Amino acid sequence: MKKRKKGRKLSREKDQRKALLRTLAFSLLIKEKIKTTETKARVVAGFVEKQITRAKNNSIFSRRFLAKFFPKKTVKKLIEEIAPRYKERKGGYTRIIKLGPRKSDGAKMAMIELVQ
């Protein structure tokens, strides 16, 4: 029996989807708040939460793992600034706030931000 695969395709091929996810996560970690479509916000929230949880460990392995996804500057900010902020928190590092539809095509928009 055919089963549904986990995750969303976002109308892109695998490499494009992967690049989109990385750039959205990079922007979110640097700016700590971005505006995007609701679906993309939900996808990137799960990815970013896993990376923050990994950064809380602060081992050489976690630094090398994060370096596969982000530039050095972002990895440094993630481990030295963002991860210590959530040391006592078990999860739920992001918040998605729904906004109105986009004027041009009516897409549902949302703002995703890191919780303080």
A tleap script that builds the chain and sets N, CA, C and O, in Angstrom:
source leaprc.protein.ff14SB
mol = sequence {
  NMET LYS LYS ARG LYS LYS GLY ARG LYS LEU
  SER ARG GLU LYS ASP GLN ARG LYS ALA LEU
  LEU ARG THR LEU ALA PHE SER LEU LEU ILE
  LYS GLU LYS ILE LYS THR THR GLU THR LYS
  ALA ARG VAL VAL ALA GLY PHE VAL GLU LYS
  GLN ILE THR ARG ALA LYS ASN ASN SER ILE
  PHE SER ARG ARG PHE LEU ALA LYS PHE PHE
  PRO LYS LYS THR VAL LYS LYS LEU ILE GLU
  GLU ILE ALA PRO ARG TYR LYS GLU ARG LYS
  GLY GLY TYR THR ARG ILE ILE LYS LEU GLY
  PRO ARG LYS SER ASP GLY ALA LYS MET ALA
  MET ILE GLU LEU VAL CGLN
}
set mol.1.N position { 0.834 -1.173 0.000 }
set mol.1.CA position { 0.000 0.000 0.000 }
set mol.1.C position { 0.886 1.246 0.000 }
set mol.1.O position { 1.869 1.318 0.738 }
set mol.2.N position { 0.539 2.202 -0.815 }
set mol.2.CA position { 1.317 3.428 -0.920 }
set mol.2.C position { 1.023 4.337 0.268 }
set mol.2.O position { -0.137 4.588 0.598 }
set mol.3.N position { 2.084 4.827 0.906 }
set mol.3.CA position { 1.937 5.714 2.070 }
set mol.3.C position { 2.394 7.124 1.698 }
set mol.3.O position { 3.238 7.310 0.822 }
set mol.4.N position { 1.826 8.094 2.374 }
set mol.4.CA position { 2.204 9.484 2.153 }
set mol.4.C position { 3.572 9.747 2.778 }
set mol.4.O position { 3.858 9.296 3.888 }
set mol.5.N position { 4.398 10.471 2.061 }
set mol.5.CA position { 5.719 10.815 2.574 }
set mol.5.C position { 5.623 12.047 3.465 }
set mol.5.O position { 4.745 12.891 3.290 }
set mol.6.N position { 6.535 12.133 4.417 }
set mol.6.CA position { 6.556 13.246 5.354 }
set mol.6.C position { 7.065 14.508 4.668 }
set mol.6.O position { 7.971 14.437 3.838 }
set mol.7.N position { 6.505 15.638 4.996 }
set mol.7.CA position { 6.981 16.909 4.469 }
set mol.7.C position { 6.150 17.425 3.310 }
set mol.7.O position { 5.304 16.719 2.762 }
set mol.8.N position { 6.413 18.674 2.951 }
set mol.8.CA position { 5.700 19.299 1.851 }
set mol.8.C position { 6.654 19.549 0.695 }
set mol.8.O position { 7.849 19.754 0.906 }
set mol.9.N position { 6.130 19.532 -0.526 }
set mol.9.CA position { 6.972 19.701 -1.715 }
set mol.9.C position { 7.138 21.158 -2.123 }
set mol.9.O position { 8.127 21.500 -2.772 }
set mol.10.N position { 6.205 22.015 -1.762 }
set mol.10.CA position { 6.256 23.447 -2.070 }
set mol.10.C position { 6.395 23.736 -3.565 }
set mol.10.O position { 6.979 24.750 -3.945 }
set mol.11.N position { 5.869 22.864 -4.404 }
set mol.11.CA position { 5.897 23.007 -5.857 }
set mol.11.C position { 7.307 23.187 -6.412 }
set mol.11.O position { 7.521 23.952 -7.352 }
set mol.12.N position { 8.262 22.477 -5.822 }
set mol.12.CA position { 9.657 22.561 -6.241 }
set mol.12.C position { 10.285 21.184 -6.271 }
set mol.12.O position { 9.808 20.246 -5.632 }
set mol.13.N position { 11.366 21.085 -7.027 }
set mol.13.CA position { 12.130 19.846 -7.016 }
set mol.13.C position { 12.996 19.819 -5.764 }
set mol.13.O position { 13.115 20.823 -5.061 }
set mol.14.N position { 13.593 18.677 -5.490 }
set mol.14.CA position { 14.295 18.470 -4.233 }
set mol.14.C position { 15.402 19.490 -3.979 }
set mol.14.O position { 15.472 20.055 -2.888 }
set mol.15.N position { 16.261 19.735 -4.955 }
set mol.15.CA position { 17.376 20.648 -4.737 }
set mol.15.C position { 16.906 22.093 -4.545 }
set mol.15.O position { 17.479 22.834 -3.746 }
set mol.16.N position { 15.867 22.489 -5.278 }
set mol.16.CA position { 15.316 23.833 -5.118 }
set mol.16.C position { 14.642 23.988 -3.760 }
set mol.16.O position { 14.768 25.025 -3.110 }
set mol.17.N position { 13.929 22.952 -3.340 }
set mol.17.CA position { 13.250 22.954 -2.038 }
set mol.17.C position { 14.272 23.054 -0.905 }
set mol.17.O position { 14.069 23.779 0.069 }
set mol.18.N position { 15.364 22.318 -1.049 }
set mol.18.CA position { 16.429 22.317 -0.045 }
set mol.18.C position { 17.085 23.695 0.051 }
set mol.18.O position { 17.360 24.178 1.149 }
set mol.19.N position { 17.335 24.326 -1.098 }
set mol.19.CA position { 17.937 25.658 -1.125 }
set mol.19.C position { 16.990 26.690 -0.512 }
set mol.19.O position { 17.425 27.563 0.239 }
set mol.20.N position { 15.718 26.594 -0.825 }
set mol.20.CA position { 14.723 27.501 -0.270 }
set mol.20.C position { 14.674 27.373 1.249 }
set mol.20.O position { 14.640 28.377 1.959 }
set mol.21.N position { 14.670 26.157 1.738 }
set mol.21.CA position { 14.619 25.899 3.177 }
set mol.21.C position { 15.837 26.487 3.878 }
set mol.21.O position { 15.716 27.094 4.942 }
set mol.22.N position { 17.011 26.305 3.279 }
set mol.22.CA position { 18.236 26.850 3.868 }
set mol.22.C position { 18.208 28.376 3.918 }
set mol.22.O position { 18.558 28.967 4.940 }
set mol.23.N position { 17.796 29.019 2.827 }
set mol.23.CA position { 17.798 30.481 2.799 }
set mol.23.C position { 16.764 31.068 3.759 }
set mol.23.O position { 17.020 32.081 4.409 }
set mol.24.N position { 15.601 30.431 3.846 }
set mol.24.CA position { 14.594 30.906 4.799 }
set mol.24.C position { 15.089 30.745 6.234 }
set mol.24.O position { 14.919 31.647 7.055 }
set mol.25.N position { 15.698 29.604 6.537 }
set mol.25.CA position { 16.224 29.365 7.879 }
set mol.25.C position { 17.354 30.341 8.193 }
set mol.25.O position { 17.431 30.872 9.301 }
set mol.26.N position { 18.232 30.575 7.215 }
set mol.26.CA position { 19.338 31.526 7.382 }
set mol.26.C position { 18.795 32.912 7.697 }
set mol.26.O position { 19.269 33.566 8.626 }
set mol.27.N position { 17.807 33.366 6.935 }
set mol.27.CA position { 17.216 34.688 7.156 }
set mol.27.C position { 16.547 34.778 8.519 }
set mol.27.O position { 16.654 35.797 9.202 }
set mol.28.N position { 15.862 33.721 8.911 }
set mol.28.CA position { 15.180 33.720 10.202 }
set mol.28.C position { 16.176 33.792 11.355 }
set mol.28.O position { 15.942 34.508 12.328 }
set mol.29.N position { 17.267 33.070 11.259 }
set mol.29.CA position { 18.257 33.071 12.334 }
set mol.29.C position { 19.020 34.396 12.410 }
set mol.29.O position { 19.378 34.834 13.503 }
set mol.30.N position { 19.271 35.034 11.276 }
set mol.30.CA position { 19.984 36.308 11.282 }
set mol.30.C position { 19.066 37.457 11.716 }
set mol.30.O position { 19.427 38.244 12.591 }
set mol.31.N position { 17.881 37.551 11.104 }
set mol.31.CA position { 16.975 38.668 11.383 }
set mol.31.C position { 16.034 38.400 12.557 }
set mol.31.O position { 15.502 39.339 13.150 }
set mol.32.N position { 15.827 37.139 12.892 }
set mol.32.CA position { 14.957 36.664 13.970 }
set mol.32.C position { 13.472 36.923 13.708 }
set mol.32.O position { 12.644 36.689 14.589 }
set mol.33.N position { 13.127 37.398 12.520 }
set mol.33.CA position { 11.725 37.593 12.133 }
set mol.33.C position { 11.672 37.754 10.624 }
set mol.33.O position { 12.368 38.604 10.068 }
set mol.34.N position { 10.845 36.940 9.943 }
set mol.34.CA position { 10.692 37.085 8.494 }
set mol.34.C position { 9.220 36.954 8.123 }
set mol.34.O position { 8.427 36.371 8.861 }
set mol.35.N position { 8.877 37.499 6.981 }
set mol.35.CA position { 7.516 37.429 6.455 }
set mol.35.C position { 7.549 36.545 5.214 }
set mol.35.O position { 8.325 36.794 4.292 }
set mol.36.N position { 6.713 35.518 5.191 }
set mol.36.CA position { 6.669 34.578 4.078 }
set mol.36.C position { 5.263 33.985 3.995 }
set mol.36.O position { 4.368 34.391 4.736 }
set mol.37.N position { 5.074 33.034 3.100 }
set mol.37.CA position { 3.761 32.395 3.019 }
set mol.37.C position { 3.576 31.449 4.211 }
set mol.37.O position { 4.546 31.006 4.827 }
set mol.38.N position { 2.342 31.158 4.513 }
set mol.38.CA position { 2.007 30.337 5.671 }
set mol.38.C position { 2.624 28.932 5.574 }
set mol.38.O position { 3.158 28.417 6.556 }
set mol.39.N position { 2.549 28.333 4.415 }
set mol.39.CA position { 3.073 26.981 4.224 }
set mol.39.C position { 4.588 26.949 4.393 }
set mol.39.O position { 5.123 26.063 5.060 }
set mol.40.N position { 5.275 27.908 3.792 }
set mol.40.CA position { 6.732 27.962 3.929 }
set mol.40.C position { 7.127 28.210 5.381 }
set mol.40.O position { 8.127 27.670 5.854 }
set mol.41.N position { 6.354 29.018 6.083 }
set mol.41.CA position { 6.639 29.301 7.494 }
set mol.41.C position { 6.538 28.023 8.328 }
set mol.41.O position { 7.367 27.783 9.205 }
set mol.42.N position { 5.531 27.213 8.054 }
set mol.42.CA position { 5.366 25.962 8.803 }
set mol.42.C position { 6.509 24.993 8.537 }
set mol.42.O position { 6.980 24.309 9.446 }
set mol.43.N position { 6.948 24.941 7.289 }
set mol.43.CA position { 8.038 24.032 6.929 }
set mol.43.C position { 9.345 24.485 7.575 }
set mol.43.O position { 10.076 23.673 8.143 }
set mol.44.N position { 9.635 25.775 7.486 }
set mol.44.CA position { 10.905 26.274 8.021 }
set mol.44.C position { 10.919 26.251 9.551 }
set mol.44.O position { 11.989 26.144 10.151 }
set mol.45.N position { 9.758 26.349 10.189 }
set mol.45.CA position { 9.710 26.311 11.654 }
set mol.45.C position { 10.238 24.981 12.182 }
set mol.45.O position { 11.033 24.958 13.122 }
set mol.46.N position { 9.807 23.895 11.593 }
set mol.46.CA position { 10.282 22.584 12.032 }
set mol.46.C position { 11.776 22.420 11.830 }
set mol.46.O position { 12.465 21.869 12.689 }
set mol.47.N position { 12.278 22.892 10.705 }
set mol.47.CA position { 13.710 22.784 10.409 }
set mol.47.C position { 14.533 23.604 11.395 }
set mol.47.O position { 15.534 23.118 11.921 }
set mol.48.N position { 14.119 24.847 11.651 }
set mol.48.CA position { 14.865 25.737 12.540 }
set mol.48.C position { 14.835 25.217 13.975 }
set mol.48.O position { 15.836 25.305 14.687 }
set mol.49.N position { 13.707 24.682 14.399 }
set mol.49.CA position { 13.625 24.168 15.774 }
set mol.49.C position { 14.583 23.003 15.984 }
set mol.49.O position { 15.194 22.891 17.047 }
set mol.50.N position { 14.722 22.144 14.996 }
set mol.50.CA position { 15.670 21.032 15.108 }
set mol.50.C position { 17.097 21.542 15.178 }
set mol.50.O position { 17.911 21.000 15.925 }
set mol.51.N position { 17.415 22.586 14.404 }
set mol.51.CA position { 18.773 23.127 14.403 }
set mol.51.C position { 19.095 23.830 15.725 }
set mol.51.O position { 20.222 23.739 16.211 }
set mol.52.N position { 18.124 24.525 16.307 }
set mol.52.CA position { 18.344 25.175 17.605 }
set mol.52.C position { 18.560 24.131 18.682 }
set mol.52.O position { 19.427 24.300 19.540 }
set mol.53.N position { 17.789 23.057 18.652 }
set mol.53.CA position { 17.964 21.978 19.621 }
set mol.53.C position { 19.354 21.374 19.482 }
set mol.53.O position { 19.999 21.067 20.485 }
set mol.54.N position { 19.812 21.203 18.269 }
set mol.54.CA position { 21.158 20.666 18.057 }
set mol.54.C position { 22.220 21.649 18.560 }
set mol.54.O position { 23.233 21.227 19.116 }
set mol.55.N position { 21.998 22.952 18.369 }
set mol.55.CA position { 22.972 23.965 18.795 }
set mol.55.C position { 23.075 24.060 20.312 }
set mol.55.O position { 24.115 24.469 20.829 }
set mol.56.N position { 22.030 23.696 21.029 }
set mol.56.CA position { 22.055 23.740 22.493 }
set mol.56.C position { 23.103 22.797 23.061 }
set mol.56.O position { 23.600 23.016 24.166 }
set mol.57.N position { 23.442 21.750 22.319 }
set mol.57.CA position { 24.446 20.784 22.759 }
set mol.57.C position { 25.840 21.409 22.802 }
set mol.57.O position { 26.619 21.117 23.710 }
set mol.58.N position { 26.164 22.273 21.824 }
set mol.58.CA position { 27.428 23.001 21.725 }
set mol.58.C position { 28.659 22.088 21.735 }
set mol.58.O position { 29.635 22.365 22.433 }
set mol.59.N position { 28.611 21.025 20.977 }
set mol.59.CA position { 29.780 20.154 20.826 }
set mol.59.C position { 30.399 20.407 19.449 }
set mol.59.O position { 29.809 21.083 18.606 }
set mol.60.N position { 31.576 19.863 19.240 }
set mol.60.CA position { 32.244 20.023 17.944 }
set mol.60.C position { 31.438 19.336 16.847 }
set mol.60.O position { 31.399 19.803 15.708 }
set mol.61.N position { 30.793 18.222 17.199 }
set mol.61.CA position { 29.962 17.518 16.224 }
set mol.61.C position { 28.778 18.383 15.795 }
set mol.61.O position { 28.463 18.460 14.608 }
set mol.62.N position { 28.125 19.031 16.756 }
set mol.62.CA position { 26.972 19.867 16.399 }
set mol.62.C position { 27.406 21.072 15.565 }
set mol.62.O position { 26.672 21.492 14.670 }
set mol.63.N position { 28.588 21.638 15.842 }
set mol.63.CA position { 29.094 22.756 15.032 }
set mol.63.C position { 29.347 22.315 13.601 }
set mol.63.O position { 29.007 23.028 12.657 }
set mol.64.N position { 29.946 21.139 13.438 }
set mol.64.CA position { 30.222 20.625 12.094 }
set mol.64.C position { 28.929 20.302 11.358 }
set mol.64.O position { 28.817 20.550 10.157 }
set mol.65.N position { 27.958 19.752 12.071 }
set mol.65.CA position { 26.670 19.426 11.462 }
set mol.65.C position { 25.971 20.703 10.993 }
set mol.65.O position { 25.447 20.746 9.880 }
set mol.66.N position { 25.959 21.733 11.825 }
set mol.66.CA position { 25.311 22.992 11.468 }
set mol.66.C position { 26.040 23.695 10.331 }
set mol.66.O position { 25.420 24.417 9.550 }
set mol.67.N position { 27.354 23.489 10.230 }
set mol.67.CA position { 28.137 24.112 9.164 }
set mol.67.C position { 27.759 23.571 7.787 }
set mol.67.O position { 28.049 24.207 6.774 }
set mol.68.N position { 27.110 22.394 7.738 }
set mol.68.CA position { 26.639 21.864 6.458 }
set mol.68.C position { 25.484 22.694 5.906 }
set mol.68.O position { 25.276 22.744 4.693 }
set mol.69.N position { 24.731 23.346 6.796 }
set mol.69.CA position { 23.537 24.087 6.390 }
set mol.69.C position { 23.751 25.600 6.330 }
set mol.69.O position { 23.171 26.274 5.479 }
set mol.70.N position { 24.576 26.133 7.225 }
set mol.70.CA position { 24.687 27.581 7.376 }
set mol.70.C position { 26.131 28.050 7.269 }
set mol.70.O position { 27.053 27.269 7.503 }
set mol.71.N position { 26.341 29.342 6.912 }
set mol.71.CA position { 27.690 29.915 6.920 }
set mol.71.C position { 28.232 30.031 8.356 }
set mol.71.O position { 27.480 29.907 9.323 }
set mol.72.N position { 29.523 30.264 8.475 }
set mol.72.CA position { 30.177 30.322 9.795 }
set mol.72.C position { 29.555 31.376 10.703 }
set mol.72.O position { 29.366 31.148 11.898 }
set mol.73.N position { 29.240 32.530 10.126 }
set mol.73.CA position { 28.677 33.631 10.902 }
set mol.73.C position { 27.344 33.220 11.546 }
set mol.73.O position { 27.078 33.549 12.702 }
set mol.74.N position { 26.535 32.517 10.805 }
set mol.74.CA position { 25.234 32.072 11.308 }
set mol.74.C position { 25.394 30.990 12.363 }
set mol.74.O position { 24.691 30.999 13.373 }
set mol.75.N position { 26.315 30.055 12.136 }
set mol.75.CA position { 26.558 28.990 13.118 }
set mol.75.C position { 27.021 29.602 14.436 }
set mol.75.O position { 26.590 29.186 15.511 }
set mol.76.N position { 27.904 30.593 14.339 }
set mol.76.CA position { 28.411 31.257 15.544 }
set mol.76.C position { 27.276 31.946 16.305 }
set mol.76.O position { 27.177 31.819 17.525 }
set mol.77.N position { 26.426 32.670 15.585 }
set mol.77.CA position { 25.299 33.346 16.239 }
set mol.77.C position { 24.339 32.330 16.843 }
set mol.77.O position { 23.830 32.534 17.945 }
set mol.78.N position { 24.092 31.251 16.136 }
set mol.78.CA position { 23.177 30.216 16.604 }
set mol.78.C position { 23.670 29.587 17.903 }
set mol.78.O position { 22.888 29.399 18.835 }
set mol.79.N position { 24.954 29.262 17.972 }
set mol.79.CA position { 25.491 28.579 19.146 }
set mol.79.C position { 25.759 29.540 20.307 }
set mol.79.O position { 25.529 29.187 21.464 }
set mol.80.N position { 26.241 30.744 20.010 }
set mol.80.CA position { 26.641 31.660 21.090 }
set mol.80.C position { 25.529 32.593 21.573 }
set mol.80.O position { 25.562 33.030 22.723 }
set mol.81.N position { 24.549 32.909 20.726 }
set mol.81.CA position { 23.499 33.843 21.131 }
set mol.81.C position { 22.123 33.196 21.260 }
set mol.81.O position { 21.445 33.355 22.275 }
set mol.82.N position { 21.718 32.468 20.225 }
set mol.82.CA position { 20.348 31.954 20.188 }
set mol.82.C position { 20.153 30.741 21.095 }
set mol.82.O position { 19.193 30.699 21.865 }
set mol.83.N position { 21.043 29.761 21.018 }
set mol.83.CA position { 20.888 28.531 21.803 }
set mol.83.C position { 20.893 28.779 23.314 }
set mol.83.O position { 20.064 28.194 24.011 }
set mol.84.N position { 21.792 29.623 23.859 }
set mol.84.CA position { 21.750 29.867 25.310 }
set mol.84.C position { 20.451 30.527 25.775 }
set mol.84.O position { 20.034 30.350 26.920 }
set mol.85.N position { 19.824 31.279 24.892 }
set mol.85.CA position { 18.548 31.932 25.227 }
set mol.85.C position { 17.469 30.896 25.544 }
set mol.85.O position { 16.571 31.156 26.345 }
set mol.86.N position { 17.561 29.705 24.905 }
set mol.86.CA position { 16.549 28.665 25.074 }
set mol.86.C position { 17.059 27.479 25.890 }
set mol.86.O position { 16.557 26.366 25.738 }
set mol.87.N position { 18.041 27.703 26.744 }
set mol.87.CA position { 18.658 26.613 27.501 }
set mol.87.C position { 17.638 25.849 28.354 }
set mol.87.O position { 17.684 24.620 28.412 }
set mol.88.N position { 16.735 26.549 29.004 }
set mol.88.CA position { 15.742 25.913 29.882 }
set mol.88.C position { 14.477 25.491 29.134 }
set mol.88.O position { 13.628 24.804 29.701 }
set mol.89.N position { 14.345 25.885 27.892 }
set mol.89.CA position { 13.131 25.604 27.120 }
set mol.89.C position { 13.268 24.280 26.384 }
set mol.89.O position { 14.306 24.014 25.778 }
set mol.90.N position { 12.245 23.454 26.428 }
set mol.90.CA position { 12.276 22.131 25.802 }
set mol.90.C position { 11.994 22.166 24.308 }
set mol.90.O position { 12.421 21.264 23.587 }
set mol.91.N position { 11.300 23.163 23.830 }
set mol.91.CA position { 10.943 23.254 22.420 }
set mol.91.C position { 10.066 24.463 22.199 }
set mol.91.O position { 9.858 25.257 23.117 }
set mol.92.N position { 9.549 24.615 20.995 }
set mol.92.CA position { 8.665 25.740 20.694 }
set mol.92.C position { 9.430 27.049 20.630 }
set mol.92.O position { 9.066 28.018 21.295 }
set mol.93.N position { 10.486 27.082 19.835 }
set mol.93.CA position { 11.335 28.263 19.742 }
set mol.93.C position { 10.813 29.278 18.735 }
set mol.93.O position { 11.281 30.417 18.713 }
set mol.94.N position { 9.857 28.890 17.905 }
set mol.94.CA position { 9.344 29.796 16.877 }
set mol.94.C position { 7.855 30.057 17.086 }
set mol.94.O position { 7.140 29.268 17.703 }
set mol.95.N position { 7.419 31.191 16.548 }
set mol.95.CA position { 6.008 31.575 16.609 }
set mol.95.C position { 5.589 31.995 15.213 }
set mol.95.O position { 6.299 32.750 14.547 }
set mol.96.N position { 4.436 31.509 14.767 }
set mol.96.CA position { 3.902 31.878 13.457 }
set mol.96.C position { 2.663 32.735 13.674 }
set mol.96.O position { 1.706 32.309 14.320 }
set mol.97.N position { 2.690 33.951 13.128 }
set mol.97.CA position { 1.562 34.877 13.232 }
set mol.97.C position { 0.969 35.021 11.840 }
set mol.97.O position { 1.657 35.429 10.905 }
set mol.98.N position { -0.303 34.688 11.706 }
set mol.98.CA position { -0.963 34.774 10.404 }
set mol.98.C position { -1.274 36.229 10.064 }
set mol.98.O position { -1.734 36.999 10.906 }
set mol.99.N position { -1.009 36.583 8.805 }
set mol.99.CA position { -1.292 37.914 8.292 }
set mol.99.C position { -2.367 37.799 7.215 }
set mol.99.O position { -2.832 36.699 6.915 }
set mol.100.N position { -2.754 38.902 6.649 }
set mol.100.CA position { -3.748 38.883 5.588 }
set mol.100.C position { -3.180 38.323 4.298 }
set mol.100.O position { -1.977 38.083 4.193 }
set mol.101.N position { -4.047 38.115 3.315 }
set mol.101.CA position { -3.575 37.579 2.024 }
set mol.101.C position { -2.734 38.602 1.269 }
set mol.101.O position { -2.911 39.809 1.430 }
set mol.102.N position { -1.820 38.104 0.445 }
set mol.102.CA position { -0.970 38.954 -0.382 }
set mol.102.C position { -1.826 39.553 -1.491 }
set mol.102.O position { -2.686 38.870 -2.047 }
set mol.103.N position { -1.596 40.827 -1.818 }
set mol.103.CA position { -2.419 41.528 -2.815 }
set mol.103.C position { -2.304 40.918 -4.202 }
set mol.103.O position { -3.308 40.767 -4.898 }
set mol.104.N position { -1.100 40.567 -4.609 }
set mol.104.CA position { -0.890 40.157 -6.001 }
set mol.104.C position { -1.583 38.843 -6.352 }
set mol.104.O position { -2.270 38.761 -7.370 }
set mol.105.N position { -1.410 37.821 -5.526 }
set mol.105.CA position { -1.988 36.524 -5.878 }
set mol.105.C position { -2.900 35.930 -4.797 }
set mol.105.O position { -3.433 34.835 -4.973 }
set mol.106.N position { -3.079 36.638 -3.695 }
set mol.106.CA position { -3.988 36.169 -2.658 }
set mol.106.C position { -3.434 35.052 -1.788 }
set mol.106.O position { -4.195 34.377 -1.094 }
set mol.107.N position { -2.123 34.845 -1.814 }
set mol.107.CA position { -1.510 33.786 -1.001 }
set mol.107.C position { -1.609 34.149 0.479 }
set mol.107.O position { -1.472 35.315 0.848 }
set mol.108.N position { -1.846 33.148 1.319 }
set mol.108.CA position { -1.918 33.373 2.759 }
set mol.108.C position { -0.513 33.682 3.279 }
set mol.108.O position { 0.418 32.899 3.090 }
set mol.109.N position { -0.379 34.820 3.927 }
set mol.109.CA position { 0.925 35.248 4.421 }
set mol.109.C position { 1.015 35.044 5.927 }
set mol.109.O position { 0.004 35.020 6.629 }
set mol.110.N position { 2.241 34.898 6.405 }
set mol.110.CA position { 2.484 34.723 7.831 }
set mol.110.C position { 3.831 35.321 8.186 }
set mol.110.O position { 4.715 35.450 7.339 }
set mol.111.N position { 3.973 35.685 9.458 }
set mol.111.CA position { 5.247 36.156 9.972 }
set mol.111.C position { 5.744 35.090 10.941 }
set mol.111.O position { 5.011 34.663 11.832 }
set mol.112.N position { 6.989 34.662 10.764 }
set mol.112.CA position { 7.577 33.687 11.662 }
set mol.112.C position { 8.707 34.379 12.408 }
set mol.112.O position { 9.527 35.071 11.805 }
set mol.113.N position { 8.746 34.188 13.719 }
set mol.113.CA position { 9.762 34.841 14.543 }
set mol.113.C position { 10.227 33.906 15.632 }
set mol.113.O position { 9.544 32.947 15.990 }
set mol.114.N position { 11.403 34.205 16.151 }
set mol.114.CA position { 11.922 33.448 17.273 }
set mol.114.C position { 11.300 33.982 18.550 }
set mol.114.O position { 11.206 35.196 18.729 }
set mol.115.N position { 10.873 33.099 19.439 }
set mol.115.CA position { 10.243 33.471 20.690 }
set mol.115.C position { 11.301 34.052 21.623 }
set mol.115.O position { 12.433 33.568 21.654 }
set mol.116.N position { 10.950 35.065 22.369 }
set mol.116.CA position { 11.907 35.674 23.310 }
set mol.116.C position { 12.027 34.913 24.596 }
set mol.116.O position { 12.792 35.307 25.477 }
savepdb mol mol.pdb
quit
